[in-house]
Amino acid sequence: MIQCQNLHLSFNQKVLFSDLNIHIPEHRNVCISAPSGEGKSSLLKLLQGYLLPDQGKISINGLLLNEKNIQKIRKWITWIPQNIHLPVDNGLDLMKLMEISSEHSKAEAYLEQLGLEKSMLSKDFSQISGGEKQRTIVAICLSLDHDIIMMDEPTSSLDEESIQLLIQCIQSLKGKTILSASHNASWMKSVDQIIKL
């Protein structure tokens, strides 16, 4: 499903990883673990083609990640960032921007799984807590229903109760390959495999 061969990445003469080899089978829930600033988020960006490695190859579903295949590969991936910095005021605006307003009922169902009211979609992001915003973004992104879900620090703004609801929601997904970057202990206990950078 996801294969990294001999990846090397450095920034400003700091090597984040060298000769990194990773194999993530289909339908696995995998967490990348490392201290802050050690390459977790960068690896997720590499896997989507938003960063290029200094050396090495990445293939997803047997397709080499390159300029020719990048758009096809990105259509398989749901990317859930730690936060969004987009010109949107609420969840409904975000869904319009993502062109998934038709998935309104799916997003509402995920909101309920994550312990939020359906009305959270229309609430102004500046008027809700960081945890409510993060869960709203997760609910909207999950409604894309892609085969691969990549999540960057999915628990960063959540309390323990909300983390457990998110874990239950992610574990209820069927037929998905999930790759997250986190150092949260509860989250790491919930996954099938941990990759330490």
C-alpha positions as CSV (number, residue, x, y, z in Angstrom):
1,M,0.0,0.0,0.0
2,I,2.6,2.6,1.1
3,Q,6.2,1.9,0.5
4,C,9.2,4.2,1.2
5,Q,12.6,3.2,0.0
6,N,15.9,4.8,1.2
7,L,14.3,8.2,1.9
8,H,16.7,11.0,2.9
9,L,15.4,14.4,3.9
10,S,17.3,17.4,5.4
11,F,16.5,21.0,6.1
12,N,19.1,23.7,6.7
13,Q,21.9,21.1,7.0
14,K,19.9,19.2,9.6
15,V,19.2,15.6,8.6
16,L,15.6,14.6,9.5
17,F,16.0,11.1,8.3
18,S,18.4,9.0,6.2
19,D,17.9,5.7,4.4
20,L,14.3,5.5,5.8
21,N,12.5,2.4,4.7
22,I,8.8,1.9,5.6
23,H,6.2,-0.6,4.4
24,I,2.6,0.1,5.5
25,P,0.2,-2.7,4.5
26,E,-3.4,-2.0,3.4
27,H,-6.0,-1.4,6.1
28,R,-3.5,-0.8,8.9
29,N,-3.7,1.9,11.5
30,V,-0.1,3.2,11.8
31,C,1.3,6.0,13.9
32,I,4.6,7.8,13.2
33,S,6.3,8.7,16.5
34,A,9.1,11.1,17.1
35,P,9.9,14.2,19.3
36,S,8.7,17.6,18.0
37,G,10.8,18.8,15.0
38,E,12.1,15.4,14.1
39,G,10.3,14.9,10.9
40,K,6.8,13.4,11.6
41,S,4.8,16.1,9.7
42,S,7.5,16.3,7.0
43,L,7.1,12.6,6.3
44,L,3.3,13.0,5.9
45,K,4.0,15.9,3.4
46,L,6.5,13.7,1.5
47,L,3.9,11.0,1.1
48,Q,1.5,13.5,-0.5
49,G,4.1,15.0,-2.7
50,Y,4.1,18.4,-1.0
51,L,7.8,17.9,-0.1
52,L,10.4,16.2,-2.2
53,P,13.0,13.9,-0.7
54,D,16.7,14.5,-1.3
55,Q,16.9,10.8,-2.2
56,G,14.7,7.8,-2.3
57,K,11.4,6.6,-3.7
58,I,7.8,6.5,-2.5
59,S,5.1,4.3,-4.0
60,I,1.4,4.2,-3.0
61,N,-0.9,1.4,-4.3
62,G,2.0,0.4,-6.6
63,L,2.2,3.8,-8.2
64,L,5.5,5.7,-8.0
65,L,4.9,9.1,-6.4
66,N,6.0,11.5,-9.2
67,E,4.8,14.4,-11.2
68,K,2.9,12.1,-13.6
69,N,1.0,10.2,-10.8
70,I,0.7,12.8,-8.1
71,Q,-2.9,14.0,-8.8
72,K,-4.2,10.4,-9.1
73,I,-2.5,9.5,-5.8
74,R,-3.9,12.5,-3.9
75,K,-7.4,11.5,-4.9
76,W,-6.9,8.4,-2.7
77,I,-5.8,10.4,0.3
78,T,-7.8,12.3,3.0
79,W,-5.4,14.8,4.6
80,I,-6.4,15.9,8.1
81,P,-4.1,18.8,9.2
82,Q,-3.5,19.8,12.8
83,N,-5.1,23.1,12.0
84,I,-6.5,25.0,9.0
85,H,-5.4,28.4,7.8
86,L,-7.9,29.0,5.1
87,P,-10.3,31.8,4.3
88,V,-13.3,30.1,5.8
89,D,-15.5,31.1,8.8
90,N,-17.1,27.7,9.7
91,G,-17.5,24.1,8.7
92,L,-20.1,24.8,6.0
93,D,-17.7,27.2,4.3
94,L,-14.9,24.6,4.5
95,M,-17.2,22.0,2.9
96,K,-18.0,24.5,0.1
97,L,-14.3,25.1,-0.5
98,M,-13.6,21.4,-0.6
99,E,-16.6,20.9,-2.9
100,I,-18.3,18.4,-0.6
101,S,-21.4,20.2,0.5
102,S,-23.4,17.2,-0.7
103,E,-21.8,15.1,2.1
104,H,-23.5,17.2,4.8
105,S,-25.3,14.2,6.5
106,K,-22.0,12.2,6.6
107,A,-20.2,15.1,8.3
108,E,-23.1,15.5,10.8
109,A,-22.9,11.7,11.6
110,Y,-19.1,12.0,12.3
111,L,-19.7,15.1,14.4
112,E,-22.1,13.1,16.6
113,Q,-19.5,10.3,16.9
114,L,-17.0,12.8,18.1
115,G,-19.3,14.2,20.7
116,L,-20.5,17.4,19.0
117,E,-23.9,18.7,17.9
118,K,-24.8,18.7,14.2
119,S,-25.1,22.5,14.5
120,M,-21.3,22.8,15.0
121,L,-20.9,22.9,11.2
122,S,-22.4,26.4,11.1
123,K,-20.7,27.8,14.1
124,D,-18.0,30.4,13.5
125,F,-14.5,29.0,14.1
126,S,-13.6,32.1,16.1
127,Q,-16.4,31.4,18.5
128,I,-15.7,27.7,19.4
129,S,-12.8,26.1,21.3
130,G,-9.7,24.7,19.6
131,G,-10.9,21.1,20.4
132,E,-14.3,21.7,18.8
133,K,-12.7,23.2,15.7
134,Q,-10.3,20.3,15.4
135,R,-13.1,17.7,15.7
136,T,-15.2,19.6,13.2
137,I,-12.4,19.5,10.7
138,V,-11.9,15.8,11.3
139,A,-15.6,15.1,10.8
140,I,-15.6,17.1,7.5
141,C,-12.4,15.5,6.2
142,L,-13.7,11.9,7.1
143,S,-16.8,12.6,5.0
144,L,-14.5,12.5,1.9
145,D,-14.5,8.7,2.3
146,H,-11.1,8.1,0.7
147,D,-9.1,4.9,1.1
148,I,-6.1,6.4,2.9
149,I,-6.4,8.8,5.8
150,M,-3.4,10.8,6.9
151,M,-3.6,12.8,10.2
152,D,-1.2,15.3,11.7
153,E,-1.3,15.4,15.5
154,P,-5.0,14.6,15.6
155,T,-5.3,14.9,19.4
156,S,-3.3,18.1,19.8
157,S,-6.3,20.3,21.0
158,L,-8.4,17.5,22.6
159,D,-9.0,16.5,26.2
160,E,-8.9,12.8,27.2
161,E,-12.6,12.2,26.7
162,S,-12.5,13.7,23.2
163,I,-9.4,11.7,22.4
164,Q,-11.2,8.5,23.3
165,L,-14.2,9.4,21.1
166,L,-11.8,10.1,18.2
167,I,-10.1,6.8,18.7
168,Q,-13.5,5.0,18.7
169,C,-14.5,6.8,15.5
170,I,-11.3,6.0,13.7
171,Q,-11.4,2.4,14.8
172,S,-15.0,2.1,13.5
173,L,-13.9,2.9,9.9
174,K,-13.8,-0.1,7.6
175,G,-11.4,-0.8,4.8
176,K,-9.2,2.3,5.5
177,T,-5.4,2.6,5.7
178,I,-4.7,5.2,8.5
179,L,-1.4,7.0,9.0
180,S,-1.0,9.5,11.8
181,A,1.8,11.5,13.3
182,S,1.4,11.8,17.1
183,H,3.2,11.4,20.4
184,N,0.0,11.1,22.5
185,A,0.1,8.0,24.7
186,S,-3.6,7.1,24.4
187,W,-3.5,7.5,20.6
188,M,-0.3,5.4,20.3
189,K,-1.9,2.6,22.3
190,S,-4.9,2.5,20.0
191,V,-3.0,1.9,16.7
192,D,-1.8,-1.4,15.1
193,Q,1.8,-0.3,14.6
194,I,4.2,2.5,15.7
195,I,7.0,3.7,13.4
196,K,9.7,5.6,15.3
197,L,11.8,8.1,13.4
